[in-house]
């Protein structure tokens, strides 16, 4: 009987120890998953985008309202934003991008939002964006995303002369504000 009691106690101690190890491992995996998600969603856009000074590749895309857009539509001062429905940080950036797009529209400049489809319905992204910008919805291998070499979301850029990238950022206002004086001068010209 004493041997049975000792065995049960030993097994109970081993099970408790095993449970503690499993819980600690689960916490480490959860922390690592959070870090990976943050790196994907708010990481350095410059690593997954055309570099400043590079020319946007050729593309032809249809907006949600049926307009055809090509690289030629990207005149100096245009702003392009890339959003993914699988990116939590993207949804948070939509209001700032919409506000910036409204300002650009008032200056006669182009704002283009590209929504890359994922597990969530793109309609919740498209609705607010289409109020102020041209919106293209495409998959991860879409023509617009490929032309910009997009590999991280959210991603925003300002276009200069000859469809060259002037600035790239993970924040919609950051790049535009850095180039605002030059762009305002062009808008009045």
C-alpha positions as CSV (number, residue, x, y, z in Angstrom):
1,X,0.0,0.0,0.0
2,X,2.8,2.4,0.8
3,X,4.4,1.7,-2.6
4,X,1.1,2.5,-4.3
5,X,0.7,5.7,-2.4
6,X,4.3,6.7,-3.2
7,X,3.7,5.9,-6.9
8,X,0.6,8.0,-7.1
9,X,2.2,10.9,-5.3
10,X,5.3,10.7,-7.7
11,X,3.0,10.6,-10.8
12,X,1.0,13.6,-9.4
13,X,4.2,15.6,-8.9
14,X,5.4,14.7,-12.4
15,X,2.0,15.7,-13.9
16,X,2.0,19.0,-12.0
17,X,5.6,19.7,-13.2
18,X,4.6,18.8,-16.8
19,X,1.6,21.1,-16.6
20,X,3.9,24.0,-15.4
21,X,6.3,23.4,-18.3
22,X,3.5,23.2,-20.9
23,X,2.0,26.5,-19.6
24,X,5.4,28.2,-19.7
25,X,6.0,26.9,-23.2
26,X,2.5,28.1,-24.4
27,X,3.2,31.6,-23.0
28,X,6.5,31.7,-24.9
29,X,4.9,30.6,-28.1
30,X,2.1,33.2,-27.7
31,X,4.7,35.9,-27.0
32,X,6.7,34.8,-30.1
33,X,3.6,34.8,-32.3
34,X,2.8,38.4,-31.1
35,X,6.3,39.5,-32.0
36,X,6.1,37.9,-35.5
37,X,2.7,39.5,-36.1
38,X,4.0,42.9,-35.0
39,X,7.0,42.6,-37.3
40,X,4.8,41.6,-40.2
41,X,2.1,44.3,-39.7
42,X,4.2,47.3,-38.5
43,X,7.7,46.3,-39.5
44,X,10.0,48.3,-41.6
45,X,8.1,48.9,-44.9
46,X,11.3,49.8,-46.7
47,X,12.4,46.1,-46.6
48,X,9.2,45.1,-48.4
49,X,8.7,48.0,-50.9
50,X,10.4,49.8,-53.7
51,X,13.3,51.9,-52.5
52,X,13.2,55.7,-52.7
53,X,14.2,56.8,-56.2
54,X,13.0,53.5,-57.8
55,X,10.4,53.7,-60.6
56,X,7.1,51.9,-60.1
57,X,6.6,49.0,-62.4
58,X,3.9,48.9,-65.1
59,X,0.4,47.9,-64.1
60,X,-3.2,48.1,-65.1
61,X,-5.9,47.8,-62.5
62,X,-9.6,48.4,-62.2
63,X,-10.9,50.4,-59.3
64,X,-14.0,49.3,-57.4
65,X,-16.0,51.9,-59.2
66,X,-14.9,50.6,-62.6
67,X,-12.2,53.1,-63.6
68,X,-9.0,51.7,-65.2
69,X,-5.8,52.9,-63.6
70,X,-2.2,52.5,-64.9
71,X,1.2,53.6,-63.8
72,X,0.7,56.8,-65.9
73,X,-2.0,58.0,-63.5
74,X,0.7,58.3,-60.8
75,X,1.6,61.9,-61.3
76,X,3.9,63.9,-59.0
77,X,2.3,64.2,-55.5
78,X,0.2,61.1,-55.7
79,X,-0.1,59.0,-52.6
80,X,-0.5,55.3,-52.6
81,X,-1.5,53.2,-49.6
82,X,-1.5,49.4,-49.3
83,X,-3.8,47.7,-46.8
84,X,-4.2,44.0,-46.1
85,X,-7.4,42.6,-44.6
86,X,-5.2,40.2,-42.6
87,X,-3.3,43.2,-41.0
88,X,-4.6,44.6,-37.7
89,X,-2.5,47.7,-38.0
90,X,-3.9,48.4,-41.5
91,X,-7.4,49.0,-40.2
92,X,-6.1,51.5,-37.7
93,X,-4.4,53.6,-40.4
94,X,-7.5,53.9,-42.6
95,X,-8.9,57.1,-41.0
96,X,-5.6,59.0,-41.3
97,X,-5.2,57.9,-44.9
98,X,-8.8,58.9,-45.7
99,X,-8.1,62.4,-44.2
100,X,-4.9,62.7,-46.3
101,X,-6.7,61.5,-49.4
102,X,-9.4,64.2,-49.0
103,X,-6.8,66.9,-48.7
104,X,-5.1,65.6,-51.9
105,X,-8.4,65.5,-53.8
106,X,-8.9,69.1,-52.9
107,X,-5.5,69.9,-54.4
108,X,-6.3,67.9,-57.6
109,X,-3.9,65.1,-56.7
110,X,-4.4,61.3,-56.8
111,X,-4.8,59.1,-53.8
112,X,-4.9,55.4,-54.5
113,X,-5.7,52.7,-51.9
114,X,-4.9,49.1,-52.6
115,X,-6.7,46.6,-50.5
116,X,-5.1,43.1,-50.5
117,X,-7.6,40.4,-49.7
118,X,-7.1,38.0,-46.8
119,X,-9.4,36.2,-44.5
120,X,-11.5,39.3,-43.7
121,X,-14.1,40.7,-46.0
122,X,-12.5,43.7,-47.9
123,X,-15.8,45.6,-47.9
124,X,-15.1,47.0,-44.4
125,X,-11.9,48.4,-45.7
126,X,-13.2,49.6,-49.1
127,X,-16.2,51.5,-47.7
128,X,-14.3,54.2,-45.8
129,X,-11.4,54.4,-48.4
130,X,-13.6,54.9,-51.4
131,X,-15.1,58.1,-49.9
132,X,-11.8,59.9,-50.6
133,X,-9.5,57.7,-52.8
134,X,-9.5,55.4,-55.8
135,X,-9.6,51.9,-54.4
136,X,-8.3,48.7,-56.0
137,X,-9.0,45.3,-54.5
138,X,-6.5,42.5,-55.4
139,X,-4.9,39.3,-54.1
140,X,-1.4,39.0,-52.7
141,X,0.0,38.5,-56.2
142,X,-1.9,41.5,-57.6
143,X,-0.5,43.7,-60.4
144,X,-0.4,46.9,-58.3
145,X,1.3,45.3,-55.3
146,X,3.8,43.6,-57.6
147,X,4.6,46.9,-59.4
148,X,5.4,48.4,-56.0
149,X,7.1,45.2,-54.7
150,X,4.9,45.3,-51.6
151,X,5.9,42.8,-48.9
152,X,4.8,44.5,-45.7
153,X,1.5,46.1,-44.6
154,X,0.5,48.8,-44.1
155,X,2.6,50.6,-46.6
156,X,2.4,54.2,-47.9
157,X,4.4,56.1,-50.5
158,X,4.5,59.5,-52.2
159,X,5.1,59.5,-55.9
160,X,7.4,62.0,-57.6
161,X,8.1,62.8,-61.3
162,X,8.2,59.9,-63.8
163,X,6.5,57.5,-61.3
164,X,9.5,57.5,-59.0
165,X,9.0,56.8,-55.3
166,X,9.8,59.9,-53.2
167,X,9.1,58.5,-49.8
168,X,8.0,55.3,-48.1
169,X,6.5,54.8,-44.7
170,X,4.3,52.6,-42.5
171,X,2.4,55.7,-41.5
172,X,0.2,57.5,-44.1
173,X,1.1,61.0,-43.1
174,X,4.8,60.6,-42.4
175,X,6.1,60.4,-45.9
176,X,3.7,63.1,-47.2
177,X,4.6,65.6,-44.6
178,X,8.3,65.1,-45.3
179,X,7.7,66.1,-48.9
180,X,4.9,68.6,-48.4
181,X,6.8,71.8,-49.4
182,X,8.1,70.4,-52.7
183,X,4.7,68.9,-53.5
184,X,2.8,72.1,-52.7
185,X,5.1,74.0,-55.0
186,X,4.3,71.5,-57.8
187,X,0.6,71.7,-57.2
188,X,0.6,75.4,-57.8
189,X,2.7,75.2,-60.9
